[in-house]
């Protein structure tokens, strides 16, 4: 059976990996573990302030002004209000009054 150049290269690469120095293998494993830890730590939320900053950044991309009332995963209340002008603040107050009056009417 005749091997083409590409297959010969694959065989050489595989042979090189098998004869790898044990220190190189340890180093590779350490690097892989460090990368996994780094990725994992990036995704962790570092408290209520971090949650608020992330949510506000996302909402500000799509909304001009808003009020967010929520609870985090530990049951702590989160209250965020974003309005750039007095007019926006008054509009938010108005929509809150309308919301609560409609909810009270349902009870």
C-alpha positions as CSV (number, residue, x, y, z in Angstrom):
1,X,0.0,0.0,0.0
2,X,1.4,3.4,-1.0
3,X,1.0,6.4,1.3
4,X,0.6,9.8,-0.2
5,X,2.4,12.8,1.3
6,X,-0.6,13.9,3.4
7,X,-0.9,10.5,5.0
8,X,2.8,10.4,5.8
9,X,2.5,13.8,7.5
10,X,-0.4,12.6,9.6
11,X,1.6,9.6,10.6
12,X,4.6,11.7,11.5
13,X,2.5,14.1,13.6
14,X,0.9,11.2,15.4
15,X,4.3,9.6,16.0
16,X,5.6,12.9,17.3
17,X,2.7,13.2,19.8
18,X,3.3,9.7,21.1
19,X,7.0,10.3,21.7
20,X,6.2,13.6,23.5
21,X,8.3,14.5,26.5
22,X,6.3,13.9,29.7
23,X,7.2,17.4,30.8
24,X,5.5,18.8,27.7
25,X,2.4,16.8,28.4
26,X,2.3,18.1,32.0
27,X,2.8,21.7,30.7
28,X,0.0,21.2,28.1
29,X,-2.3,19.9,30.8
30,X,-1.5,22.8,33.1
31,X,-2.2,25.3,30.3
32,X,-5.5,23.6,29.4
33,X,-6.6,23.6,33.1
34,X,-5.7,27.3,33.4
35,X,-7.7,28.2,30.3
36,X,-10.7,26.3,31.6
37,X,-10.5,28.2,35.0
38,X,-10.2,31.5,33.2
39,X,-13.3,30.9,31.1
40,X,-15.2,29.7,34.1
41,X,-14.3,32.8,36.1
42,X,-15.4,35.1,33.4
43,X,-18.9,33.8,33.4
44,X,-19.4,34.1,37.2
45,X,-21.5,37.0,38.4
46,X,-19.8,38.9,41.2
47,X,-22.8,40.1,43.2
48,X,-25.8,42.3,42.9
49,X,-23.9,45.3,41.6
50,X,-22.4,43.2,38.8
51,X,-25.9,41.9,37.9
52,X,-27.3,45.4,37.8
53,X,-24.5,46.7,35.5
54,X,-24.9,43.9,33.1
55,X,-28.7,44.2,32.9
56,X,-28.6,48.0,32.5
57,X,-26.1,47.7,29.7
58,X,-28.3,45.3,27.8
59,X,-31.5,47.2,28.4
60,X,-30.0,50.6,27.5
61,X,-29.3,49.2,24.0
62,X,-33.0,48.7,23.4
63,X,-34.8,51.1,25.7
64,X,-34.8,54.9,26.1
65,X,-35.8,54.8,29.8
66,X,-37.0,52.0,32.1
67,X,-37.7,50.8,35.6
68,X,-36.8,47.3,36.5
69,X,-38.1,45.6,39.6
70,X,-36.8,42.1,40.1
71,X,-35.3,39.5,42.5
72,X,-31.9,37.9,42.0
73,X,-31.4,34.2,42.3
74,X,-30.9,34.5,46.1
75,X,-34.1,36.4,46.6
76,X,-32.6,39.9,47.0
77,X,-34.7,42.7,45.5
78,X,-33.2,44.6,42.6
79,X,-34.6,48.1,41.7
80,X,-33.1,49.9,38.7
81,X,-34.4,53.1,37.3
82,X,-32.8,54.7,34.2
83,X,-34.0,58.0,32.8
84,X,-31.9,60.7,31.3
85,X,-34.3,63.7,31.7
86,X,-37.0,65.0,34.0
87,X,-39.5,64.3,31.2
88,X,-38.5,60.6,31.1
89,X,-38.7,60.4,34.9
90,X,-42.2,61.8,34.9
91,X,-43.2,59.4,32.0
92,X,-41.9,56.5,34.1
93,X,-43.9,57.7,37.1
94,X,-47.0,58.0,35.0
95,X,-46.6,54.4,33.6
96,X,-46.1,53.1,37.1
97,X,-49.3,54.7,38.4
98,X,-51.2,53.3,35.4
99,X,-49.7,49.8,36.0
100,X,-50.5,49.8,39.7
101,X,-54.0,51.2,39.3
102,X,-54.8,48.4,36.7
103,X,-53.4,45.7,39.0
104,X,-55.3,47.0,42.0
105,X,-58.5,46.9,39.9
106,X,-57.9,43.2,39.3
107,X,-57.8,42.3,42.9
